[in-house]
């Protein structure tokens, strides 16, 4: 929008401009002043980004500029002229914070635009998505058996166990396998938190997290930066020479570790539905209650799922609002609202759901209302339930449920 405003001021209707001329560097870079305010060394790259990247494409997509004659000469449209008059605001971040970006891992040093746009939660989500993708890259290049099907919070553990990641500090815990194993376990847990906490929370539930100051943003980015550097070290580290603990009992020094507890077996293909909810204000107050309910899918098995169907049902009398695009299909019995979505539908578009991976929590979202008269006159109806069931391949369908009384707890 700032680009549009500068173009509209420089080339008011009906004046036209030749797009290629905007990129001229003689007699000086940016002779039309579309990158005013940026440091001189950055101006050529800024001009190129504005004219060849998302900003220009967005102007064309919104029909704010048009090349009507097809000869490279553009003009600002009526829509563009009106849009350029909007009151635009930007945020000037602390220069000290921006200078600190140079200290981050190389993959995060171009995050300055998040500070200017005040998109703190987006910055954190993108940073830890990069951490997750770095682990995925190591997984995809691994030759170890059983690694390719693992993703999510379990991936750092699997990569370490397969030898694709190694303990990067050879002098820490040296000579004491039990101590080394404890350090290694903590390191794996740290890397898992990049996905389990930072990546998932900031990507899936940003609306439940507070906004960030510049200082809080840079603190989170430094955590992501440290994890990326740690992954680089773990990948490049030589083998420690200490054998991994594989036996059911291990002697460490003079201490005998007892047999490990058997772990519960998982079904090779197993998906489960997840329900979550939040209370929302009711216009006008009163004793009615309104809730937004979310349903998603989680792979809690050991095999990647290539398809799934998620179905949510509940008594129609509790539904608040209608016309939902996912309210389709046949309910299991009359009187129920029925919602369903598959992995191929537009909001999902997943070809595989890997072990430990979750979909976004709001694949299906809808509103329900608990009316005051129901609470007073028919409290037994609060025991009615919202059910979510997931179907996939040959697995037995798995479900979960929450009563309307539980929504209020």
C-alpha positions in Angstrom: 0.0 0.0 0.0 2.9 2.4 0.6 4.2 1.5 -2.9 0.7 2.3 -4.3 0.6 5.6 -2.5 4.0 6.6 -3.8 3.1 5.6 -7.4 -0.2 7.5 -7.2 1.5 10.6 -6.0 4.2 10.4 -8.6 1.9 9.4 -11.5 -1.6 10.8 -10.8 -4.3 10.0 -13.3 -4.4 10.1 -16.2 -0.6 10.0 -16.3 0.9 6.7 -17.3 4.3 5.2 -16.4 6.7 2.6 -17.9 7.3 -0.1 -15.3 10.9 -0.8 -16.4 11.8 2.8 -15.9 11.1 2.5 -12.2 14.1 0.2 -11.9 16.6 2.5 -13.6 19.8 3.1 -11.6 21.1 6.1 -13.7 21.9 8.8 -12.8 21.2 7.3 -9.3 19.5 4.3 -7.8 15.7 4.6 -7.5 15.4 7.8 -9.4 11.6 7.8 -8.8 11.9 7.5 -5.1 9.8 4.4 -4.4 12.3 3.1 -1.8 12.8 6.3 0.1 13.8 5.8 3.7 15.9 2.6 3.2 19.7 2.7 3.7 21.5 3.3 0.4 23.1 -0.1 0.1 19.7 -1.7 0.4 17.9 0.4 -2.1 18.5 -1.7 -5.3 17.3 -4.8 -3.6 14.3 -3.0 -2.2 13.3 -1.7 -5.6 13.7 -5.1 -7.1 11.5 -6.7 -4.4 8.8 -4.0 -4.7 8.6 -4.3 -8.5 9.1 -8.1 -9.0 7.9 -9.5 -5.7 4.6 -9.8 -3.8 4.0 -6.0 -3.5 3.6 -5.5 -7.3 1.7 -8.7 -7.8 -0.7 -7.6 -5.1 -1.3 -4.3 -6.9 -2.1 -6.1 -10.1 -4.3 -8.7 -8.4 -6.4 -6.0 -6.7 -6.6 -4.1 -10.0 -5.0 -1.1 -8.5 -2.6 -0.8 -11.5 -3.3 -1.9 -15.0 -1.4 -2.3 -18.3 -4.4 -1.7 -20.5 -2.4 -1.3 -23.8 -0.2 -4.3 -23.2 2.9 -2.4 -24.0 4.4 -2.1 -20.5 2.9 1.3 -19.8 0.8 1.2 -16.6 -1.7 3.6 -15.0 -3.4 3.8 -11.6 -7.0 2.7 -11.8 -9.9 4.4 -10.0 -9.8 1.7 -7.4 -6.1 2.2 -7.0 -6.5 6.0 -6.6 -9.1 5.5 -3.9 -7.1 2.9 -2.1 -4.0 5.1 -2.1 -5.9 7.7 0.0 -6.4 5.3 2.9 -4.8 6.2 6.2 -1.8 3.9 6.4 0.2 3.3 9.5 3.5 1.5 10.1 5.6 0.7 13.1 9.1 2.0 13.5 10.9 -0.8 15.4 13.9 -0.1 17.7 17.0 0.1 15.6 18.9 -1.8 18.3 16.5 -4.7 17.9 16.9 -4.6 14.1 20.7 -4.5 14.4 20.5 -7.6 16.6 19.1 -9.6 13.7 22.6 -9.9 12.3 23.5 -12.1 15.3 20.8 -14.6 14.5 21.3 -17.8 12.6 21.5 -17.0 8.9 18.1 -18.5 8.2 16.5 -15.9 10.4 18.4 -12.7 9.5 15.7 -11.5 7.1 13.0 -11.2 9.7 13.1 -7.4 9.9 9.8 -7.0 8.1 7.9 -8.8 10.9 9.0 -6.0 13.2 7.9 -3.3 10.8 4.6 -5.0 10.3 4.1 -5.7 14.0 3.5 -9.4 13.3 5.2 -10.8 16.4 3.3 -14.1 16.5 3.8 -14.7 12.8 7.5 -14.2 13.2 7.8 -16.7 16.0 5.7 -19.3 14.1 7.8 -18.8 11.0 11.1 -19.1 13.0 10.1 -22.4 14.6 8.6 -23.7 11.4 12.2 -23.3 10.0 13.5 -25.3 12.9 11.0 -28.1 12.1 11.8 -28.0 8.4 15.5 -28.2 9.2 14.8 -31.5 11.1 12.6 -32.6 8.2 15.5 -32.0 5.8 17.8 -34.2 7.8 15.1 -36.9 8.0 14.5 -36.8 4.3 18.2 -37.3 3.6 18.6 -40.1 6.2 19.4 -43.6 5.1 18.4 -45.1 8.4 15.5 -47.5 8.5 12.3 -46.3 10.0 13.2 -42.6 10.0 11.3 -41.4 6.9 7.8 -42.0 8.5 8.5 -39.9 11.6 7.6 -36.3 12.1 6.6 -33.8 14.7 7.8 -33.9 18.4 9.1 -37.4 18.0 11.5 -36.5 15.2 14.4 -35.2 17.2 14.4 -38.3 19.3 14.3 -40.6 16.3 17.1 -38.7 14.5 19.3 -38.9 17.5 18.6 -42.6 18.0 19.4 -43.3 14.3 22.7 -41.4 14.5 21.7 -38.7 12.1 22.0 -36.3 15.1 24.9 -36.8 17.5 25.7 -35.3 20.9 27.7 -32.2 20.0 29.7 -31.7 23.2 32.2 -34.5 23.6 33.6 -33.4 26.9 30.2 -33.1 28.6 29.5 -36.3 30.6 32.5 -38.0 29.0 33.3 -41.4 30.6 29.9 -41.7 32.3 27.2 -43.2 30.1 24.4 -42.6 32.5 25.2 -38.9 32.7 25.7 -38.6 29.0 22.4 -40.2 28.3 20.6 -37.8 30.7 22.2 -34.8 28.9 21.3 -36.3 25.5 17.7 -36.8 26.6 17.4 -33.2 27.8 18.8 -32.0 24.5 16.3 -34.1 22.5 13.5 -32.7 24.7 14.7 -29.2 24.0 14.6 -29.7 20.3 11.2 -31.4 20.6 9.8 -28.3 22.3 10.5 -26.3 19.2 7.7 -28.2 17.6 5.5 -29.3 20.6 5.3 -25.8 22.1 6.7 -23.0 20.0 5.7 -24.3 16.5 2.3 -25.8 17.4 1.1 -23.1 19.8 2.1 -20.1 17.7 0.9 -21.7 14.4 -2.3 -23.4 15.6 -3.6 -21.1 18.4 -2.1 -17.6 17.8 -5.5 -16.1 18.8 -5.0 -17.5 22.4 -1.6 -15.9 22.8 -0.9 -12.3 23.7 0.7 -9.8 21.4 4.5 -9.3 21.6 6.7 -6.3 22.2 9.8 -6.0 20.0 11.9 -7.2 22.9 9.8 -10.4 23.3 9.9 -11.1 19.6 13.7 -10.9 19.5 14.0 -13.1 22.6 11.9 -15.8 20.9 13.9 -15.5 17.7 17.1 -16.0 19.6 15.7 -19.2 21.1 14.9 -20.5 17.5 18.3 -19.3 16.4 20.1 -21.3 19.1 18.1 -24.4 18.2 19.1 -24.1 14.5 22.8 -23.7 15.5 22.4 -26.7 17.9 20.9 -28.8 15.1 23.8 -27.8 12.8 26.3 -28.9 15.5 24.4 -32.2 16.2 24.5 -33.1 12.5 28.2 -32.3 12.1 29.4 -33.8 15.4 31.4 -37.0 15.2 30.2 -40.1 17.1 30.9 -39.9 20.8 32.3 -43.4 21.1 29.9 -44.1 24.0 27.5 -46.9 23.1 23.8 -46.1 23.2 21.7 -47.7 25.9 19.9 -50.6 24.2 19.8 -53.4 26.9 17.0 -53.6 29.4 19.5 -53.2 32.2 22.7 -51.2 32.1 25.5 -50.9 34.6 26.7 -47.2 34.9 29.6 -47.0 37.3 28.6 -49.1 40.3 24.9 -48.4 39.8 22.6 -51.0 38.2 19.7 -49.5 36.3 16.6 -51.8 36.5 14.6 -53.1 33.6 12.8 -50.4 31.6 9.1 -50.4 31.9 7.5 -51.9 28.8 5.9 -49.2 26.6 2.3 -49.6 25.5 2.1 -50.8 22.0 0.5 -48.5 19.4 -1.6 -49.5 16.5 0.3 -49.1 13.2 -2.5 -46.9 11.8 -4.3 -44.9 14.5 -5.9 -41.4 14.3 -7.9 -39.7 17.0 -10.1 -36.7 17.0 -9.5 -33.7 19.3 -12.1 -31.3 20.6 -11.4 -27.8 22.1 -13.6 -24.8 22.8 -13.8 -21.3 24.2 -16.6 -19.2 25.6 -17.5 -16.1 23.7 -19.5 -13.0 24.7 -23.3 -12.9 24.0 -24.5 -9.6 22.4 -26.8 -7.9 24.9 -25.7 -10.0 27.9 -28.3 -12.1 29.7 -27.9 -15.6 31.0 -27.4 -17.2 27.6 -24.0 -18.7 26.9 -22.2 -19.0 23.6 -19.2 -21.2 22.7 -17.0 -21.8 19.7 -16.1 -25.4 19.3 -13.1 -26.7 17.3 -12.3 -30.2 16.0 -9.1 -31.5 14.6 -7.2 -34.8 14.0 -4.1 -36.2 15.6 -2.0 -39.2 14.4 -1.3 -41.2 17.6 -0.1 -44.4 15.8 3.1 -45.5 14.1 2.0 -45.3 10.4 1.4 -42.3 8.2 -2.3 -41.9 7.3 -3.1 -41.1 3.6 -6.8 -40.3 4.2 -9.2 -39.5 6.9 -12.8 -38.3 7.4 -13.7 -36.3 10.5 -17.3 -36.2 11.6 -18.9 -34.0 14.3 -22.5 -34.3 15.5 -24.6 -32.7 18.3 -28.3 -32.0 18.9 -29.5 -29.3 16.5 -31.2 -27.3 19.2 -27.8 -26.2 20.5 -26.5 -24.9 17.2 -26.0 -21.2 17.0 -25.9 -20.0 13.4 -26.4 -22.0 10.1 -25.3 -22.3 6.5 -21.9 -23.8 7.5 -20.0 -25.1 4.4 -19.0 -28.3 6.2 -22.6 -29.0 7.4 -23.2 -31.7 4.9 -23.8 -35.4 4.7 -26.4 -37.5 6.6 -26.5 -37.4 10.4 -26.5 -40.7 12.2 -30.0 -40.0 13.5 -32.7 -37.3 13.1 -32.3 -34.1 15.1 -28.5 -33.9 14.9 -26.4 -31.3 13.3 -23.8 -33.0 11.2 -20.4 -31.6 10.1 -17.7 -33.5 8.1 -14.4 -32.8 6.4 -11.8 -35.0 4.7 -8.1 -34.6 4.2 -8.6 -33.6 0.6 -11.0 -30.7 1.3 -9.7 -27.2 0.7 -9.1 -26.2 4.3 -6.9 -29.3 4.8 -5.2 -30.4 1.6 -3.1 -33.1 3.3 -1.7 -36.1 1.4 -0.2 -37.6 4.6 -0.6 -37.2 8.3 2.5 -38.5 9.9 2.9 -40.1 13.4 2.8 -37.5 16.2 1.5 -34.9 13.7 -1.7 -32.9 14.4 -3.8 -31.0 11.9 -4.8 -27.5 12.8 -7.2 -27.7 15.7 -10.0 -25.9 13.8 -10.6 -28.2 10.8 -14.2 -27.9 11.8 -15.4 -25.0 13.9 -18.9 -23.9 14.8 -20.9 -22.1 17.5 -23.3 -23.5 20.0 -25.6 -21.7 22.5 -26.7 -22.8 25.9 -29.9 -20.8 26.5 -30.8 -19.6 30.0 -34.2 -21.2 29.8 -32.6 -24.6 29.1 -30.4 -24.2 32.2 -33.5 -23.2 34.3 -36.1 -25.6 33.0 -34.3 -28.5 31.4 -30.9 -28.9 33.0 -30.9 -32.5 32.0 -30.3 -31.5 28.4 -26.9 -30.2 29.3 -25.8 -33.9 29.5 -26.3 -34.1 25.7 -22.9 -34.4 23.9 -20.9 -33.1 21.0 -19.2 -36.1 19.4 -16.3 -36.2 17.1 -15.3 -39.4 15.2 -12.4 -40.0 12.8 -12.3 -42.7 10.1 -9.2 -43.7 8.2 -8.2 -46.7 6.0 -8.6 -50.0 7.8 -8.5 -48.7 11.4 -11.4 -48.9 13.7 -13.1 -45.5 13.9 -12.1 -43.6 17.0 -14.2 -41.0 18.8 -14.3 -38.5 21.6 -17.1 -36.5 23.1 -17.9 -33.6 25.5 -21.1 -32.7 27.1 -22.6 -29.2 27.1 -22.3 -29.3 30.9 -18.5 -29.8 30.5 -18.3 -26.8 28.2 -19.3 -24.7 31.2 -16.7 -26.1 33.6 
